[in-house]
Amino acid sequence: MLLPDRQEAQALAQRLAAVNYTVDGVQDLLGPVAAAALERDAITPAQGVLTGDDSPLSVVVRVFLLGETVSPSLVEDAVCNVESLRDLVSVDSGLLAAAVEVAPYAVDDKDWVVAADWPSGRRREPLAADHVLGVGGASTMLAQCTVRPEVDRALDIGTGCGVQALHLARHSAAVVATDVSQRCLSVAAFNASLNGIDVEFRSGSLFEPVLGERFDLIVSNPPFVIASPKAIHHDYRDSGFPGDEVCAQLVSGAAERLRDGGWCQVLANWAIVDDDWARHPRSWLQDSPLDAWVIQRDVQDPAAYVETWLSDSGDHLKLDYHLRYDEWLTALERAGIVGVGFGLITVRAGRQESPIRRFEHAPQSVRQPLGPSIANWFAGQDTVRSHPDAQLLMLPLVCASDVAVQQTFRANLPAESAVVARRTSGFCWEAPIDEFGVELLGRANGRQPIGEVIAALGVEYGLEPAAALEGAIPVVRQLVVEGFLHTDIHTAPSKAERG
C-alpha cells in the first residue's frame, strides 16, 4: 500500500487543520445528535445535516468520515490537488472517493488525524483479512490506562494504525512499533508522518523484532480474540495462536524485555474454564518476577462473545453467518470455555524481591484516564512494603484531593448510618470508615508525620496513644494502597498527563 510521503502527509495535515478538521470542529459542524450518531457508525443524520453544504470542512467530513463520493474539484478547493493524495483517494466516472477513513482524534490539547480502513458499520460490508482498524473502544481504553512517565525507550507491539505509538511519542525519547501486518505498518507509518511524529517501525511477531533489547514501557493491544480454527482470519483480531496463547506469551515474555522499573501493559482476553476467572492470567505469571495487577473489566458468555466478534468484522452480513456462528461456538464449548474475560494486565519489573499480585474484577464505572491511578496504586504498594509500622507512622501523609466522605442514613432509623470515603477519580474506590477515620483524613495535610496526627486524635477520643496507633496502622496501610493517603511523592503527573 503506497501512501503519501512524509512531506506530503504533513502538508495534508496542515491543510486539514486549516479548515478546522478537528474533533471539536466536526462536532460543531454536525451538532450533538449527528455527531453522537457518527460515533455509533450511523452516518444518516450527518448526511442530512451536510446536504448541499460544499464548504471546505463539510467536503472533508463527507469524503473522509462519511465515505461519500464528490467532485474532485470540491476536494481540490477544500484541501489540495488530488494527485498529491495518491492512494488515499480514487476517481471513477468523474467522482472522487476516499480509499481510507481519515478521522480527527483529540488528546488533551493536541489534535491529531488518524487514517485507517473503513469500519464495517460505515460501508455495511465484511472486513478484509488485512483490515487496519482505526481508533476504537479498546485502543482508547489502552491509551487512557497507560502509565506515562518520561522514558527513554518505549515499545508498541501490534501497532495497528499506530495510535498507541503516537501517544508514546509524547513522553518517550524513542519509540519502536511492530506488527506482523505489512499493511498495518504502512498505515501506521503514514499516521506518524501525518502527525509529525518519529517512530521506528519493525515487522515481526510479539518480541521477535526486539530480541536482545529492553524498554522502559511496553504497550500492546494485540489481536487477542479466542477464535475458532475455522473462523475467517482478520489480522486485527486473530493472532493465529490457539486460545489465549498470544496474551500468555506477551505477559510471560515481558520480563526479559523490560528494564529495571519498566512497565508493560496489555489489553487481553482470557479463557474462563471454571469459577476461578483468573486461573489463566495467574498461570501466565506463575514463574514471573514481575509485579502484576490484572483487572477484569468485562465477561461474556461464549454465545455473546461469538456474536460480538462476528458483528465487529461484518461477518454477520454473510449468507453463511449461522454456520460460522455454530462452528465458533462449538469450538469454544469443546475447549471447556464457559466465559471469556476482557481487561488490562499491568506488570512492572525490578522493584522488590517478592512480587505484588492483584487479580481484581472491576466492572464498576470509572473515571478516565486510569493511567495515573494505576501508577499511584503501585507506588502505594511500594510505600507500605518498604516501610515497617514505625517508619510508616513517620511519613507526612496527605489526603488525596479527590477524596469525598459520604454518610448515608437508613430511613426511619436516624441512629443508624454508614460512612464511606470515596475516591472521585480513577477507579472510584470506596473505604468504609468511622468518625475517627473521617477526622484522620481531614487532618492529614502532609505537614506532620501521620503518627502524630493519630496520637493527637487518640487523646481527643480518650484513647491511649499506643492503642490509637496500633488500631490505626492497618487502616492507614489500606488507605495508602488505595491512594486515599499518599506521600505526595508519586502523585506528580508526567508532562504527557499534564498535556
Secondary structure by P-SEA (a helix, b strand, c coil): cccccaaaaaaaaaaaaaacccaaaaaaaccaaaaaaaaacccaaaaaaacccccaaaaaaacccccccccaaaaaacccccccccccccccccbbbbcccbbbbbcccbbbbbbbccccccccccccccccccccaaaaaaaaacccccccbbbbcccccaaaaaaaaacccbbbbbcccaaaaaaaaaaaaaabbbbbbbbcccccccccccccbbbbbccccccccccccccccccccccaaaaaaaaaaccccccccbbbbbbbbbbbcccccaaaaaaaaccccbbbbbbbcccccaaaaaaaaaaaaccccccaaaaaaaaaaaaaaaacccbbbbbbbbbbcccccbbbbbbbbccccccccaaaaaaaaaaaaaaaaaccaaaaaaccccccccbbbbbbbcccccccbbbbbbbccccbbbbbbcaaaaaaaaaccccccaaaaaaaaaaaacccaaaaaaaaaaaaaaaaaaccccccccccccccccc
